[in-house]
Amino acid sequence: MKFYDREKEMEILRRAKRVAIIGRRRVGKTRLVEETLNLITLFIPAEKNEVLICRDWISEIKRRRYIPESLSAMKDVVEFLMREGETIFIDELQNAMKVNPSFLYDLQRLLDKYRDARVVVTGSLISMSKKMIESYRAPLYGRFDYTIKLRELDFPTIYEIMRDLGYGIEDAVVMWSVFGGLPKYYETLEQFKVPVYDFIRMMFYEEPYPMLSEVMLMLKEELGKEYKTYFSILQAIADGNYTIGEIAGYMGVRSTDISKYMAALLNDYELITRRKNAFGKGKYRYYIAQNLIDFWFRKIWQEYPKFETREVEFSETDVGNYVGRKYEALVEQFIPALLPFKVRSIGKYWGKYPGREKSKESFEVDILAVGDRDIALVEVKWSEMSTKDIQKEIEKMKKIADAIKDNREKHIVLVAKRASKKMDNVYDLRTLEKIIRG
């Protein structure tokens, strides 16, 4: 499977002498480097001591070239390769903090000594990698020509991958909703060649429940000793508590008690995002940033006791309901291409009907696109909709449009999984597919 849209990163790797790549597990860091450059990989596992790691390194290096077998320190192996002019790839550098923290300072000195050495390093723990490389006081600050933050593949790329694997756009939406843009899971799907819902069942709901432990271990390693507090915050968001007050109330604490954890999840770990309403007003609402983590907290962690007793059951309908939520976020990316005006801001919108401001009754607009003279209210449905269904939703949206106090011209748009009849301002997956394919 190709990397599709990694050409920019590959060009940086070919051109620069020293590159640091930061990205979560399964995003494709190691494969990107090894497919781009002819180099020697030095992987640092957190579970081994330095002597055993050096022994593994030497054994791997000997397949390609001579190296003294007497070297027992990581810095000595790296220095030997630098002197020999080899291109070095240190994979999962953050694990050095568990094996031998002084190695980071050894590497700093070696990079300063051998200025022509070509070195690539990767880190999977976002917060720790920043502290090693990007922070002003970091041991390796200023030692790299480029720092690449490797993001997940975007949906158009996922669509192309799924097409190459023989799946359609609906399957692409389901896979993206659960696994996001992490290449590893599409490679795994390629190996199994099963329907997408069967793949989700195999990965999450069948023994030995591989994704239950994989995501849990990844999060615990990233979040450290206070992972329980972070888990509680993420669970609160997954349960529909989006403001900091709602999250604190869910946990039974004060907002001030979790403010530092919220800041860390947002800025250090990059596990959550925050947004105001479509007009840029109101309170911040917080969302889990990564689809896989969102799915895990909504559908897996909630059911953890049932996994323990092996009573968990897979429900395609339940997963489909989750996909419907993610479909809204996906459609938002395409809305500017569907509207007759330039979108200045976009997001969700919540409000009260006129005369009912004191009641609990409110409305929510899935997507509100705001222009200079126009606004568009977009309803998103992950379902097949008949003409009658569409007309019912449009009438409902017209009432909401009347309740929004704004003088700009209002447009009503509906995006379904599939619409039975072509109608004005009604779109479905076929429309999105046309946009992607140009």
QUIMOVEN-V417004 format. One record per helix or strand of 3 or more residues. SS is the DSSP state (H for helix, E for strand). FROM is the first residue (numbers start at 1). TO is the last residue. If there is no record, write none. Layout:
BEGIN
ss,from,to
SS,FROM,TO
SS,FROM,TO
END
This chain:
BEGIN
ss,from,to
H,7,15
E,18,22
H,29,36
E,40,43
H,50,61
H,74,83
E,88,91
H,93,99
H,103,113
E,119,123
H,126,134
E,146,149
H,155,164
H,169,179
H,183,192
H,196,205
H,210,238
H,244,251
H,255,268
E,272,275
E,285,288
H,291,308
H,316,337
E,345,351
E,363,370
E,374,385
H,387,403
E,409,419
H,429,437
END
